[in-house]
Each structure stands twice: as structure tokens, then as C-alpha cells.
Amino acid sequence: MAMGRTHCVAEAPPALAPKPLGGNSNSRSIDLRRSRRSFGFLSEAEREKAGARLSPFGHGTMAADLAALRNYVTAKDSEEHARLPAHVVSLNITHSNLAQTHMEIRFDRSSSVAEVKQRLHQHCGTPQQYQRLILRSGGTDYAFLDDDTRMLGYYSPEHGMELHVIDLDPHSLSKGGGLEDTSMIEKYRMTEEAYDKREGTLRDWVRKKKAANPDWMPEWEQKSGPRTVDPIDLSEECMKGLELGQRCEVDPGGRRGVLEYLGKVDGLADGYWAGVRFDEPVGKGDGTVKGQRIFDCEARYGGFIRPRNVRCGDFPERDLLEDSDEDEL
């Protein structure tokens, strides 16, 4: 009897169908963690190893995420100059009279010091003949570029070094903040006579409109009508039920305090006002109106309110802990 061969055929994996946006929340969390790890974030195991606490959804502490993001962004900082040609060097330019730093200015190593100074003139404004250049590394003077005929490469500059410019010009514009301190710049001020003679200005437009219609006036010159006052606030009936020294509650906001004043107030709109000293700093004043003391209280503890918005009664001072849970710390 012939033995037949048995072939084991591996079943092809099913095609991966795209997941709908409204899918299972756990699958979305897994996908989120995968995407976070793909962008250089810490994995769950790495976070646990670092002592970071994870939530049920896989989110670690913000500090861990920020540290991972910083590592991802700066991962190849050491290779930032790897693609530059060998004859090119990237230097940071500083100036004795300027606070700003010109970052990563590229120079040809074969350029003479004189040619380097010509380029620096365009960046910092100091003429070539008034420049003294110092090559620095880590804040320490590395070389003085005093020979204009030598090539820059003679001084062995490396990427990231600082090329410091000392301005020797006694009349330099940059001296004393002349190129950075805008407060030193004299502003142009047009005289009233010169502005009055200009055409096409707002003043010229108003002048022409009034010439065509003497009764016309711009909106900002029109006097607004008298402020309307609710008739209730003009009657003593609005103070009915209120008594000085009583505890009260003020709308809006249910603010509580003591009624310190009732009556009219010079400097405020017509009608009657209630002066309240609040228990908390929820007011707009200190009991004064245009310098006149109406009642005593601390700043932001006083306010003047229409009496119809004040209710006197049993309104004790609120305990800030009255709604707290004794079992909650």
C-alpha cells in the first residue's frame, strides 16, 4: 500500500481590515500606545522601570512624556553637521556691543580672515577695519584671528565654536545699545500744523463733511442721551425691609455681608444705593466714591448696589469647609 504524502499548507492570514473610528476603546488605546512608542516615547515597561505610574489607558506621567519627547527631538543633534562638506564650518557669532547671537553661520575654511570680516560686517554692522576676532570654545578664548591674510582653516575652527567680534570703532552705532534699544531711537512727531495741512486724513474728512453740512458732527462728538434710571430706584420704597447693620445677601452671586449704608450717593447715578461690606473680597471698591468715604472696609470688600438687589435676613457668614467631606483630605 503506497503511502501518500501529506502536505501541510499554512493558512494565509486574513487581510487586515481598517478599523472604524468608533471601534473598541481598548483597541484604540493599544494603537495609541503603539504610535506613541513609534515616535520615540517611552514604552510601558520603560516607564514602569523608571518608576512612572501608569493609568489604565497607558498614559504615563507628563514628565516622562516630556523627557521622551526631548530625547526624540535631540537624538541626532550630534549628527547635525555630518552632511556639511569638509571645507565648511558652522560657527555662532557674538558681538561685544550686541546681546543677540547669530547661530550657525557657515564659512569656508579656505576664506581669508579679511573675507570673514567682510561677511561679519553684513551681520553685525561693524566695518572690517574695526573688527577684532576671537575664536572661542566653551567660553574660553581659543585663538585670536589677527592676521587678515591667513585662511580661517589655519586656526582649526570646529563646528559649534563661537566667533566673537570685538568692536573697536569709537563711534560705533551699536555702542550702548544703539542697534537694539528701540527706546533710544528718536520717533517722528508730526506737528499739529503739518497734520492740519495734509489731505486725506480723518481731520480733513471731518472738515469737508462739516463744510457741506454745518449741523453734521461725527459719532464720537455726539452727546449721548441721559442715562435712564429704573423708577423703582428713585423711590424710597426700594429700601423697604432693609436696615443698617443687618446681615444681607446680594444678587447676583449670592454674596453675603453687612449693610453699611442706605441712601443717595454723590458721584453715582440718581436714585438710592445700598453700601455693603462683603465677607469676602468679591466687591469692586473700599467704601469710597470719587475720594469720598461712605463707609469703612478693605479694598475689594465693598460695593454699592441698588437696594432692590439686596435682601436682609438670616444670612450668616459662610464656612468655607461646610461642604467638605470629613473623610477627604
Secondary structure as UniProt FT lines:
FT   TURN            21..22
FT   HELIX           25..38
FT   TURN            39..40
FT   HELIX           44..49
FT   TURN            50..51
FT   TURN            56..57
FT   HELIX           62..73
FT   TURN            74..76
FT   HELIX           77..79
FT   TURN            80..83
FT   TURN            86..87
FT   STRAND          88..95
FT   TURN            96..97
FT   STRAND          98..108
FT   TURN            109..110
FT   HELIX           113..124
FT   HELIX           128..130
FT   STRAND          131..137
FT   TURN            138..139
FT   STRAND          140..145
FT   TURN            148..149
FT   HELIX           152..155
FT   TURN            159..160
FT   STRAND          162..167
FT   TURN            170..171
FT   TURN            173..174
FT   HELIX           175..177
FT   TURN            178..180
FT   HELIX           182..184
FT   HELIX           192..197
FT   HELIX           202..212
FT   TURN            214..215
FT   HELIX           219..221
FT   HELIX           231..234
FT   HELIX           236..239
FT   TURN            240..241
FT   TURN            244..245
FT   STRAND          247..250
FT   TURN            251..254
FT   STRAND          255..263
FT   TURN            266..267
FT   STRAND          273..278
FT   STRAND          288..289
FT   TURN            290..291
FT   STRAND          292..293
FT   TURN            299..300
FT   STRAND          302..305
FT   HELIX           307..309
FT   STRAND          310..312
FT   TURN            320..323
FT   TURN            326..327
//
